[in-house]
Amino acid sequence: MLPVLVPEDAIHPFKFYFRDTVQLGMRHHYQLYRLTHTFSTSQRFYAYQLACRLERQGETSVVVTASEEHYRLWVCLWSSATLPEAHPDR
């Protein structure tokens, strides 16, 4: 299955406490997601490549959001997948 690509203005962001830090989350279609990576617009290919790889592993649901400034990768909060921490500057 391919990851969902959504305009960033179509999501509902929120902040929550996880792993001793405040994290950025979002709601999309009644599902909750956690931000894991942020990519510049020039790194669009890498954002989608990572999202596809995570979807293929089948351990989590992935959403990629797009804005004029960046692409963001989000994973389901209820996922059992172990992912790297968020990198806001990447």
Rosetta constraint file for C-alpha pairs under 8 A:
AtomPair CA 1 CA 55 HARMONIC 6.46 0.50
AtomPair CA 1 CA 56 HARMONIC 6.90 0.50
AtomPair CA 2 CA 52 HARMONIC 6.07 0.50
AtomPair CA 2 CA 55 HARMONIC 6.63 0.50
AtomPair CA 3 CA 48 HARMONIC 7.88 0.50
AtomPair CA 3 CA 51 HARMONIC 6.11 0.50
AtomPair CA 3 CA 52 HARMONIC 6.08 0.50
AtomPair CA 3 CA 55 HARMONIC 6.41 0.50
AtomPair CA 3 CA 61 HARMONIC 7.53 0.50
AtomPair CA 3 CA 62 HARMONIC 5.43 0.50
AtomPair CA 3 CA 63 HARMONIC 5.66 0.50
AtomPair CA 3 CA 64 HARMONIC 6.91 0.50
AtomPair CA 4 CA 62 HARMONIC 6.74 0.50
AtomPair CA 4 CA 63 HARMONIC 4.84 0.50
AtomPair CA 4 CA 64 HARMONIC 6.07 0.50
AtomPair CA 5 CA 63 HARMONIC 6.04 0.50
AtomPair CA 5 CA 64 HARMONIC 4.82 0.50
AtomPair CA 5 CA 65 HARMONIC 5.72 0.50
AtomPair CA 5 CA 66 HARMONIC 7.24 0.50
AtomPair CA 6 CA 10 HARMONIC 6.83 0.50
AtomPair CA 6 CA 11 HARMONIC 7.78 0.50
AtomPair CA 6 CA 63 HARMONIC 7.24 0.50
AtomPair CA 6 CA 64 HARMONIC 6.24 0.50
AtomPair CA 6 CA 65 HARMONIC 4.77 0.50
AtomPair CA 6 CA 66 HARMONIC 6.30 0.50
AtomPair CA 7 CA 11 HARMONIC 7.54 0.50
AtomPair CA 7 CA 65 HARMONIC 5.43 0.50
AtomPair CA 7 CA 66 HARMONIC 4.96 0.50
AtomPair CA 7 CA 67 HARMONIC 6.29 0.50
AtomPair CA 8 CA 65 HARMONIC 4.99 0.50
AtomPair CA 8 CA 66 HARMONIC 5.26 0.50
AtomPair CA 8 CA 67 HARMONIC 5.54 0.50
AtomPair CA 9 CA 67 HARMONIC 7.71 0.50
AtomPair CA 11 CA 26 HARMONIC 6.43 0.50
AtomPair CA 11 CA 27 HARMONIC 6.17 0.50
AtomPair CA 11 CA 28 HARMONIC 5.68 0.50
AtomPair CA 12 CA 26 HARMONIC 5.26 0.50
AtomPair CA 12 CA 27 HARMONIC 5.10 0.50
AtomPair CA 12 CA 28 HARMONIC 6.73 0.50
AtomPair CA 13 CA 24 HARMONIC 7.12 0.50
AtomPair CA 13 CA 25 HARMONIC 5.67 0.50
AtomPair CA 13 CA 26 HARMONIC 4.05 0.50
AtomPair CA 13 CA 27 HARMONIC 6.40 0.50
AtomPair CA 14 CA 24 HARMONIC 6.05 0.50
AtomPair CA 14 CA 25 HARMONIC 5.16 0.50
AtomPair CA 14 CA 26 HARMONIC 5.63 0.50
AtomPair CA 14 CA 27 HARMONIC 7.95 0.50
AtomPair CA 15 CA 22 HARMONIC 6.45 0.50
AtomPair CA 15 CA 23 HARMONIC 5.55 0.50
AtomPair CA 15 CA 24 HARMONIC 4.66 0.50
AtomPair CA 15 CA 25 HARMONIC 5.60 0.50
AtomPair CA 16 CA 22 HARMONIC 5.48 0.50
AtomPair CA 16 CA 23 HARMONIC 5.34 0.50
AtomPair CA 16 CA 24 HARMONIC 6.53 0.50
AtomPair CA 16 CA 25 HARMONIC 6.86 0.50
AtomPair CA 17 CA 21 HARMONIC 5.61 0.50
AtomPair CA 17 CA 22 HARMONIC 4.49 0.50
AtomPair CA 17 CA 23 HARMONIC 5.96 0.50
AtomPair CA 18 CA 22 HARMONIC 6.26 0.50
AtomPair CA 18 CA 23 HARMONIC 6.38 0.50
AtomPair CA 23 CA 34 HARMONIC 7.32 0.50
AtomPair CA 23 CA 35 HARMONIC 7.44 0.50
AtomPair CA 24 CA 34 HARMONIC 6.20 0.50
AtomPair CA 24 CA 35 HARMONIC 5.74 0.50
AtomPair CA 25 CA 32 HARMONIC 7.06 0.50
AtomPair CA 25 CA 33 HARMONIC 5.46 0.50
AtomPair CA 25 CA 34 HARMONIC 4.42 0.50
AtomPair CA 25 CA 35 HARMONIC 5.82 0.50
AtomPair CA 25 CA 74 HARMONIC 7.97 0.50
AtomPair CA 26 CA 32 HARMONIC 5.83 0.50
AtomPair CA 26 CA 33 HARMONIC 5.29 0.50
AtomPair CA 26 CA 34 HARMONIC 6.59 0.50
AtomPair CA 26 CA 35 HARMONIC 7.84 0.50
AtomPair CA 27 CA 31 HARMONIC 5.56 0.50
AtomPair CA 27 CA 32 HARMONIC 4.65 0.50
AtomPair CA 27 CA 33 HARMONIC 6.25 0.50
AtomPair CA 28 CA 32 HARMONIC 6.64 0.50
AtomPair CA 28 CA 33 HARMONIC 7.79 0.50
AtomPair CA 31 CA 76 HARMONIC 7.25 0.50
AtomPair CA 32 CA 76 HARMONIC 5.89 0.50
AtomPair CA 32 CA 77 HARMONIC 5.73 0.50
AtomPair CA 32 CA 78 HARMONIC 7.94 0.50
AtomPair CA 33 CA 74 HARMONIC 5.61 0.50
AtomPair CA 33 CA 75 HARMONIC 5.09 0.50
AtomPair CA 33 CA 76 HARMONIC 4.26 0.50
AtomPair CA 33 CA 77 HARMONIC 4.93 0.50
AtomPair CA 34 CA 74 HARMONIC 5.22 0.50
AtomPair CA 34 CA 75 HARMONIC 5.39 0.50
AtomPair CA 34 CA 76 HARMONIC 6.30 0.50
AtomPair CA 34 CA 77 HARMONIC 5.77 0.50
AtomPair CA 35 CA 72 HARMONIC 7.06 0.50
AtomPair CA 35 CA 73 HARMONIC 6.03 0.50
AtomPair CA 35 CA 74 HARMONIC 4.44 0.50
AtomPair CA 35 CA 75 HARMONIC 6.67 0.50
AtomPair CA 35 CA 86 HARMONIC 6.26 0.50
AtomPair CA 36 CA 72 HARMONIC 7.71 0.50
AtomPair CA 36 CA 73 HARMONIC 5.81 0.50
AtomPair CA 36 CA 74 HARMONIC 5.63 0.50
AtomPair CA 36 CA 75 HARMONIC 6.93 0.50
AtomPair CA 36 CA 83 HARMONIC 7.57 0.50
AtomPair CA 36 CA 84 HARMONIC 7.05 0.50
AtomPair CA 36 CA 85 HARMONIC 5.92 0.50
AtomPair CA 36 CA 86 HARMONIC 4.03 0.50
AtomPair CA 36 CA 87 HARMONIC 6.81 0.50
AtomPair CA 37 CA 72 HARMONIC 5.77 0.50
AtomPair CA 37 CA 73 HARMONIC 5.17 0.50
AtomPair CA 37 CA 74 HARMONIC 7.26 0.50
AtomPair CA 37 CA 85 HARMONIC 7.77 0.50
AtomPair CA 37 CA 86 HARMONIC 4.97 0.50
AtomPair CA 37 CA 87 HARMONIC 5.24 0.50
AtomPair CA 37 CA 88 HARMONIC 6.42 0.50
AtomPair CA 37 CA 90 HARMONIC 6.82 0.50
AtomPair CA 38 CA 47 HARMONIC 7.95 0.50
AtomPair CA 38 CA 70 HARMONIC 6.78 0.50
AtomPair CA 38 CA 71 HARMONIC 5.85 0.50
AtomPair CA 38 CA 72 HARMONIC 4.45 0.50
AtomPair CA 38 CA 73 HARMONIC 6.37 0.50
AtomPair CA 38 CA 86 HARMONIC 7.55 0.50
AtomPair CA 38 CA 87 HARMONIC 6.23 0.50
AtomPair CA 38 CA 88 HARMONIC 5.27 0.50
AtomPair CA 38 CA 89 HARMONIC 6.46 0.50
AtomPair CA 38 CA 90 HARMONIC 5.19 0.50
AtomPair CA 39 CA 43 HARMONIC 5.72 0.50
AtomPair CA 39 CA 44 HARMONIC 6.91 0.50
AtomPair CA 39 CA 46 HARMONIC 7.89 0.50
AtomPair CA 39 CA 47 HARMONIC 6.31 0.50
AtomPair CA 39 CA 70 HARMONIC 5.60 0.50
AtomPair CA 39 CA 71 HARMONIC 5.08 0.50
AtomPair CA 39 CA 72 HARMONIC 6.14 0.50
AtomPair CA 39 CA 89 HARMONIC 7.35 0.50
AtomPair CA 39 CA 90 HARMONIC 4.81 0.50
AtomPair CA 40 CA 44 HARMONIC 7.00 0.50
AtomPair CA 40 CA 69 HARMONIC 6.62 0.50
AtomPair CA 40 CA 70 HARMONIC 4.53 0.50
AtomPair CA 40 CA 71 HARMONIC 6.22 0.50
AtomPair CA 40 CA 90 HARMONIC 6.64 0.50
AtomPair CA 41 CA 68 HARMONIC 7.32 0.50
AtomPair CA 41 CA 69 HARMONIC 6.16 0.50
AtomPair CA 41 CA 70 HARMONIC 4.82 0.50
AtomPair CA 41 CA 71 HARMONIC 6.24 0.50
AtomPair CA 43 CA 47 HARMONIC 6.43 0.50
AtomPair CA 44 CA 48 HARMONIC 6.34 0.50
AtomPair CA 44 CA 71 HARMONIC 6.59 0.50
AtomPair CA 45 CA 49 HARMONIC 5.97 0.50
AtomPair CA 46 CA 50 HARMONIC 6.10 0.50
AtomPair CA 47 CA 51 HARMONIC 6.25 0.50
AtomPair CA 47 CA 64 HARMONIC 7.63 0.50
AtomPair CA 47 CA 71 HARMONIC 6.79 0.50
AtomPair CA 47 CA 72 HARMONIC 7.34 0.50
AtomPair CA 47 CA 73 HARMONIC 6.82 0.50
AtomPair CA 48 CA 52 HARMONIC 6.06 0.50
AtomPair CA 48 CA 64 HARMONIC 7.30 0.50
AtomPair CA 49 CA 53 HARMONIC 6.24 0.50
AtomPair CA 50 CA 54 HARMONIC 6.25 0.50
AtomPair CA 51 CA 55 HARMONIC 6.21 0.50
AtomPair CA 51 CA 62 HARMONIC 6.27 0.50
AtomPair CA 51 CA 63 HARMONIC 7.52 0.50
AtomPair CA 51 CA 64 HARMONIC 7.21 0.50
AtomPair CA 51 CA 73 HARMONIC 6.87 0.50
AtomPair CA 52 CA 56 HARMONIC 6.09 0.50
AtomPair CA 53 CA 57 HARMONIC 6.38 0.50
AtomPair CA 54 CA 58 HARMONIC 6.78 0.50
AtomPair CA 54 CA 59 HARMONIC 7.25 0.50
AtomPair CA 54 CA 60 HARMONIC 6.88 0.50
AtomPair CA 54 CA 62 HARMONIC 7.22 0.50
AtomPair CA 55 CA 59 HARMONIC 7.16 0.50
AtomPair CA 55 CA 60 HARMONIC 6.42 0.50
AtomPair CA 55 CA 61 HARMONIC 6.43 0.50
AtomPair CA 55 CA 62 HARMONIC 6.41 0.50
AtomPair CA 59 CA 79 HARMONIC 6.53 0.50
AtomPair CA 59 CA 80 HARMONIC 6.35 0.50
AtomPair CA 59 CA 81 HARMONIC 5.48 0.50
AtomPair CA 60 CA 75 HARMONIC 6.44 0.50
AtomPair CA 60 CA 76 HARMONIC 6.10 0.50
AtomPair CA 60 CA 79 HARMONIC 5.07 0.50
AtomPair CA 60 CA 80 HARMONIC 7.03 0.50
AtomPair CA 60 CA 81 HARMONIC 6.27 0.50
AtomPair CA 61 CA 75 HARMONIC 5.79 0.50
AtomPair CA 61 CA 76 HARMONIC 5.35 0.50
AtomPair CA 61 CA 79 HARMONIC 7.41 0.50
AtomPair CA 62 CA 73 HARMONIC 7.10 0.50
AtomPair CA 62 CA 74 HARMONIC 5.70 0.50
AtomPair CA 62 CA 75 HARMONIC 4.70 0.50
AtomPair CA 62 CA 76 HARMONIC 6.50 0.50
AtomPair CA 63 CA 73 HARMONIC 6.01 0.50
AtomPair CA 63 CA 74 HARMONIC 5.18 0.50
AtomPair CA 63 CA 75 HARMONIC 6.51 0.50
AtomPair CA 64 CA 71 HARMONIC 6.67 0.50
AtomPair CA 64 CA 72 HARMONIC 5.49 0.50
AtomPair CA 64 CA 73 HARMONIC 4.65 0.50
AtomPair CA 64 CA 74 HARMONIC 6.22 0.50
AtomPair CA 65 CA 71 HARMONIC 5.59 0.50
AtomPair CA 65 CA 72 HARMONIC 5.13 0.50
AtomPair CA 65 CA 73 HARMONIC 6.61 0.50
AtomPair CA 65 CA 74 HARMONIC 7.91 0.50
AtomPair CA 66 CA 70 HARMONIC 6.16 0.50
AtomPair CA 66 CA 71 HARMONIC 4.61 0.50
AtomPair CA 66 CA 72 HARMONIC 6.61 0.50
AtomPair CA 67 CA 71 HARMONIC 6.35 0.50
AtomPair CA 75 CA 79 HARMONIC 7.28 0.50
